[in-house]
Amino acid sequence: MAKKRANGEGNIRKRKDGRWEGRYTAGVDPETGKPIAKSVLARTQRECKEKLQKAMEELEKIDITKRRDYTVGEWAQLWYENYAKPSVRASTAAYYKNYIDQHIVPRIGDIKLTALTTLQIQKFYNETKAHGRVQRYENMDDLSLSNKTIRGLHTMLRQCLEQAVTERLIPYNPANGCRLPKKEKKKMQIIPPEKIRDYLKAAEEWGVLPMFYLELSTGLRRGELVALLWSDLNLQTKTLTVSKSVSRGKGELVVTEPKTENSVREIYLSDEAIRLLVEDRKNHPFSPYMFPSPKTGGMYGPDCVGRIHKKLLEKAGIEEHVRFHDLRHTFSTLAIQSGIDPKTVAEILGHASAEFSLDVYTHVTAGMKKEAAQKNQRLHGKRRITTRNEQKRARRPPEMLRQAAKFIFRCFRSEFPFGSGLGQTEKSQNSPSKKVRNMQKNPAEIRRFQPDLVGVSGFEPEASWSRTKRDTKLRHTPSARVL
């Protein structure tokens, strides 16, 4: 008798059309109280069992009572309003809203959240990169988007779908398997050191020298610079506290916390920076802002400071394309070049690690490359690389030692000439033995008659060295010469 299946394990039956159907209960509808029935179809009973088992395993990852038939667009809007917008900065929230309205909703917004696949997301990324730019005016030929934009879109969509996994609306995150375009690393540009004086002179003529001198000596972000208050400056300790940032959202200036936790910091200022700030304070003694706008009396807008920077570049005759943010790179590069340790530079910039500052915010100048080459030359200047022949000649013994070895060898050879009767009897002297005859035919066999000059410096055998099985000592052939 077949074993009865337990509740919740589902059941399998064969339909009239020949296919196999597996049914299972996915839960209970909270509104009606009725069970929610689901089914899978297959051509064979074995395949049906496998599909049913897989469906039951995925059911454990999904809370069917909380699930609605969300589309991707509906869930993205819901996620943005309840999870993203309250927890990110205003500028980041604006990026997310643009991604959802301009890209996600028009292209994949109608797909069911539970039916979204990795392949669909990958095609969405590819099509968006190729022609996803919004055509804001006629004759706009290039509609492609940068790799950075696609990577930012992926970051937002992955977080959105990860929240759906957390709430057990979908079993896994389909965005995790996508392949993204490579991360673009733009070449950083700085103000050439020889043109910084001209840049500051133009800022003085424009009436904004204290602001831009402070920027070049601290590397503040643009939003941090315009958000400074006079109360942030401590004249006794000569320190500046950075605790705010300004961004523009919906046409209004919004004061928020800095970008990261490490961005809240205290920076020591030079005497020249303090002097310029104190003198500039006399022009607006009652303003709470350190750099008030001469037109409105309030804070400068971040974009306004960027436009002033472009005018200063033009007035100073700097042709390089240097953004306002590149002043931050200029500060870090000059600081490292002047000998300030990377850890201190990272703390001034508000970074968590010195590695990040060196990798992103330090521009290697031509002068730094030349200095490195000169250091390498000084390092190896005292070391002269010799050739093999020079080393061989250097190992040769002095002339006196060579002459002494030559004299000893001649004396020994005249006393015991090779092939003489050394160690032989009378009979053997008159009639050489077979062993002696072999030794005369093969000079390599004459070993015990060879003078042992291996330890004498300067002695070099002409023939190769040989080794016998019984005697492990290295010996040389009779034919030898003295240098």
Disulfide bonds with the S-S distance in Angstrom:
none
